[in-house]
Amino acid sequence: MDVFVVRLESDGTVRFTVAATSRPQWALARVARPATRLVQLWMMGRYLRVLRALRRSG
């Protein structure tokens, strides 16, 4: 399950929260867990780059 929350605080601060949980069902997925974690970290980096670009443009 993935959850994405964007909040605008009263002082104008924007907070972005990403929460991802997973429980592999297949043996292959359990074996590949370290690679899966790397993909998650890569995606998180992409999200952060987009948010930084939005912050600069806004």
N, CA and C of each residue as an Amber inpcrd file, in Angstrom:
protein
   174
   0.8470000  -1.1700000   0.0000000   0.0000000   0.0000000   0.0000000
   0.8930000   1.2340000   0.0000000   0.5400000   2.2070000  -0.7960000
   1.2530000   3.4800000  -0.8490000   0.3050000   4.5940000  -0.4420000
   0.8330000   5.5350000   0.3180000   0.0490000   6.6900000   0.7450000
   0.8650000   7.9400000   0.4310000   0.2400000   8.9010000  -0.2340000
   0.8680000  10.1740000  -0.5600000   0.0010000  11.2690000   0.0440000
   0.5950000  12.0900000   0.8900000  -0.1500000  13.1650000   1.5410000
   0.6030000  14.4770000   1.3300000  -0.0960000  15.4770000   0.8240000
   0.4710000  16.8180000   0.6770000  -0.3770000  17.7470000   1.5400000
   0.3020000  18.4630000   2.4450000  -0.4030000  19.3610000   3.3610000
   0.1480000  20.7670000   3.2370000  -0.7360000  21.7350000   3.1950000
  -0.3450000  23.1410000   3.2120000  -0.6110000  23.6690000   4.6150000
   0.4550000  24.0390000   5.3080000   0.3310000  24.5440000   6.6810000
  -0.1120000  26.0070000   6.6730000  -0.5740000  26.4790000   7.8010000
  -1.0790000  27.8620000   7.8920000   0.0090000  28.9000000   7.6170000
   1.2890000  28.5240000   7.8340000   2.3840000  29.4680000   7.5750000
   2.8940000  29.3930000   6.1340000   2.2270000  28.5980000   5.2880000
   2.6170000  28.4830000   3.8920000   3.5530000  27.3160000   3.6020000
   3.9950000  26.6260000   4.6370000   4.8650000  25.4620000   4.4530000
   4.0720000  24.3190000   3.8410000   4.6910000  23.6650000   2.8700000
   4.0620000  22.4940000   2.2530000   4.7830000  21.2540000   2.7720000
   4.0230000  20.3130000   3.2710000   4.5910000  19.0600000   3.7780000
   4.1100000  17.9160000   2.8970000   5.0540000  17.0830000   2.5000000
   4.7690000  15.9490000   1.6300000   5.2130000  14.6850000   2.3470000
   4.2940000  13.7550000   2.5110000   4.6000000  12.4990000   3.1970000
   4.3040000  11.3350000   2.2610000   5.2630000  10.4230000   2.1760000
   5.0790000   9.2000000   1.4020000   5.2840000   8.0350000   2.3620000
   4.3390000   7.1380000   2.3770000   4.4730000   5.9230000   3.1860000
   4.1610000   4.7300000   2.2900000   5.0710000   3.7860000   2.2730000
   4.8800000   2.5990000   1.4380000   5.1630000   1.3590000   2.2770000
   4.2530000   0.4440000   2.2320000   4.4570000  -0.8180000   2.9290000
   4.1710000  -1.9450000   1.9530000   4.8980000  -3.0100000   2.1130000
   4.6690000  -4.1550000   1.2430000   5.0420000  -5.4290000   1.9850000
   4.4170000  -6.4910000   1.5620000   4.6920000  -7.8030000   2.1280000
   4.6990000  -8.7980000   0.9690000   5.8910000  -9.1350000   0.5050000
   5.9780000 -10.0100000  -0.6620000   5.2870000 -11.3510000  -0.4310000
   4.5040000 -11.7780000  -1.4030000   3.8030000 -13.0540000  -1.3040000
   4.5680000 -14.1810000  -1.9700000   5.3440000 -13.8420000  -3.0060000
   6.0370000 -14.8780000  -3.7600000   7.4780000 -14.9910000  -3.2950000
   8.0100000 -16.2060000  -3.3570000   9.3910000 -16.4530000  -2.9310000
  10.3740000 -15.5790000  -3.7050000  10.1610000 -15.4440000  -5.0110000
  11.0620000 -14.6260000  -5.8200000  11.0700000 -13.1770000  -5.3340000
   9.9210000 -12.6760000  -4.9670000   9.8360000 -11.3000000  -4.4620000
  10.5880000 -11.1620000  -3.1400000  10.5280000 -12.1810000  -2.3040000
  11.2520000 -12.1260000  -1.0260000  12.7630000 -12.1480000  -1.2600000
  13.1970000 -12.9490000  -2.2150000  14.6200000 -13.0260000  -2.5400000
  15.1040000 -11.6990000  -3.1270000  14.2590000 -11.0610000  -3.9080000
  14.6290000  -9.8140000  -4.5820000  14.4070000  -8.5800000  -3.7060000
  14.0830000  -8.7780000  -2.4570000  13.7660000  -7.6500000  -1.5730000
  14.8360000  -6.5590000  -1.5690000  16.1510000  -6.8790000  -1.5040000
  17.1510000  -5.7920000  -1.5340000  17.0550000  -4.9420000  -2.8120000
  16.8120000  -5.5750000  -3.9400000  16.6690000  -4.8170000  -5.1910000
  15.4090000  -3.9680000  -5.1520000  14.3570000  -4.5110000  -4.5770000
  13.1020000  -3.7630000  -4.4560000  13.3140000  -2.5000000  -3.6280000
  14.0890000  -2.6180000  -2.5670000  14.3710000  -1.4590000  -1.7080000
  15.1220000  -0.3820000  -2.5000000  16.0510000  -0.7990000  -3.3390000
  16.7730000   0.1710000  -4.1620000  15.8290000   0.9000000  -5.1090000
  14.8830000   0.1910000  -5.6800000  13.9030000   0.8190000  -6.5700000
  13.0550000   1.8200000  -5.7840000  12.6620000   1.4560000  -4.5640000
  11.8760000   2.3750000  -3.7380000  12.6610000   3.6510000  -3.4440000
  13.9370000   3.5050000  -3.1080000  14.7650000   4.6800000  -2.8260000
  14.9330000   5.5490000  -4.0740000  15.0960000   4.9070000  -5.2290000
  15.2110000   5.6400000  -6.4840000  13.9370000   6.4410000  -6.7580000
  12.7830000   5.8210000  -6.5560000  11.5120000   6.5130000  -6.7840000
  11.3400000   7.6680000  -5.8030000  11.7350000   7.4650000  -4.5600000
  11.6300000   8.5410000  -3.5820000  12.4710000   9.7340000  -4.0260000
  13.6540000   9.4640000  -4.5590000  14.4950000  10.5410000  -5.0750000
  13.8160000  11.3030000  -6.2000000  13.1180000  10.5750000  -7.0620000
  12.3820000  11.2370000  -8.1580000  11.2860000  12.1410000  -7.5990000
  10.5280000  11.6410000  -6.6210000   9.4700000  12.4560000  -6.0010000
  10.0670000  13.7310000  -5.4240000  11.1840000  13.5970000  -4.7210000
  11.7950000  14.7640000  -4.0870000  12.3010000  15.7670000  -5.1180000
  12.8700000  15.2860000  -6.2190000  13.3330000  16.2080000  -7.2720000
  12.1650000  17.0040000  -7.8570000  11.0480000  16.3480000  -8.0780000
   9.8720000  17.0390000  -8.6230000   9.3650000  18.0780000  -7.6260000
   9.3010000  17.7040000  -6.3620000   8.8260000  18.6540000  -5.3510000
   9.7500000  19.8610000  -5.2370000  11.0580000  19.6320000  -5.3030000
  11.9970000  20.7570000  -5.2490000  11.8110000  21.6700000  -6.4600000
  11.6020000  21.0830000  -7.6290000  11.3880000  21.8840000  -8.8410000
  10.1070000  22.6910000  -8.7090000   9.0660000  22.0780000  -8.1670000
   7.8040000  22.8180000  -7.9630000   7.9910000  23.9590000  -6.9800000
   8.7560000  23.7120000  -5.9370000   9.0030000  24.7630000  -4.9340000
   9.7240000  25.9400000  -5.5620000  10.7120000  25.6440000  -6.4060000
  11.4630000  26.7230000  -7.0520000  10.6120000  27.5110000  -8.0300000
   9.6840000  26.8300000  -8.7120000   8.8880000  27.5140000  -9.7390000
   7.7060000  28.2620000  -9.1500000   7.3360000  27.9600000  -7.9190000
   6.1500000  28.5640000  -7.3330000   6.4470000  29.7100000  -6.4980000
